[in-house]
Amino acid sequence: MKQSAVHSRALDWLNFFLADVRDGLGPYLAIYLLAVHQWQPASIGLVMTLAGVTALVAQTPAGALIDRTRAKRAVIVIAALLVTGSCLLLPFMASFTLVALTQTVSALAGSVFAPAIAAITLGITGPKAFTRRFGRNETFNHAGNACSALLAGGLAYLFGPVVVFYLMAVMTVMSIIAVARVPADAIDHQQARGLSDAAHGHDQPAGLRVLLHNRTLLLFAVCCALFHLANAAMLPLVSQKLSQIDLRLATPLTSACIVAAQLVMVPMAMLVGNKAEQWGRKPFLVAGFFVLALRGALYVLSDNPFWLVGVQLLDGVGAGIFGALFPIVVKDLTAGTGRFNVSLGALTTAFGLGAALSPGIAGLVVQAAGYDAAFLTLAAIATAAWLLVWLALPETAPQMDRTLEYAES
């Protein structure tokens, strides 16, 4: 299906405004709980881990839902309202149980965003144009994150950390307007689940067993889990260190970290979208995983706030490459199966497991041995993931005449 300028603009604004909503409060939750309620790092990590575990359990069913439903736009609207509503309740509660409950609901609802956006994009563009278009998606997503982080930092400096909750509400309203501008009849729902692939000649979804027998897909799932096990806790740990250095500047400096990374992610996403077909997926993945390991090691060299913000620029390279490539690789490995979104959900579960465990593990290491030990632990995990990608993961780009490898049934 040929993508019109109207469809392109609608996807642009949807990704821009949804950027602040899809991840909930993110690192701001750690700052809020530490600064307002004086929680211990281990308790903060546990809340984030509980929410993450809930999200990872929901990812595969969320992908299956998006594969089946034709109301993909409505799913995004409902999820955005639930995420924002859960976060808006936080200023009115302080107990561990209630905070954990709100963040669990937020994580549960947020599990649909990634497969829904990917499905709508694939349904509009088709597989041939998906790589370039998804790179553009990520470009606008990172620009939206940078914009909202700038606003959050400035407003939090003036009015306190609670203001980030209300900023999310504004972004939710804009997201609903944006998703309404995506034409419902422009989405090919068979194509959106990865079924319309002439090369495979299938018109019905393959059995889920074909995914379990895809060794490359399973290996990629392990790599994803290790990446997020190393990555997810880094920014919350930096936020906590900044809170100890200067509590009043913690939220603005965290916003600076996010903005710095997001600004770097914009050109990274554009580069992936423009060059991943020509250069292949693996060179980008190797570079992204290496930068993650380097970033974890560099954090321990100084507690200077400007150094910490500077190191956070590397998150823009590593996470920017991974975020843009993740659905593209899944699309490569599931072409023609009709199981694109459930596979996307299943692999999101894999890296969600890593992301959920990361804050809890890091919080325990911080209490036992300090922040430097926690950063080095995360860097070691990232190094293991980089070696696995470099030595074991094959190229997945279809134009390189790669044959998918399946294990014996």
Secondary structure, 3 states (H helix, E strand, C coil): CCCCHHHHHHHHHHHHHHHHHHCCCCHHHHHHHHHHCCCCHHHHHHHHHHHHHHHHHHHHHHHHHHHHCCCHHHHHHHHHHHHHHHHHCHHHCCCHHHHHHHHHHHHHHHCCHHHHHHHHHHHHHCHHHHHHHHHHHHHHHHHHHHHHHHHHHHHHHHHCCCHHHHHHHHHHHHHHHHHHCCCHHHCCHHHHCCCCCCCCCCCCCCCCHHHHCEHHHHHHHHHHHHHHHHHCCHHHHHHHHHHHHCCCCHHHHHHHHHHHHHHHHHHHHHHHHHHHHHHCCHHHHHHHHHHHHHHHHHHHHCCCHHHHHHHHHHHHHHHHHHHHHHHHHHHHHHCCCCCHHHHHHHHHHHHHHHHHHHHHHHHHHHHHHCHHHHHHHHHHHHHHHHHHHHHHCCCCCHHHCCCCCECCC
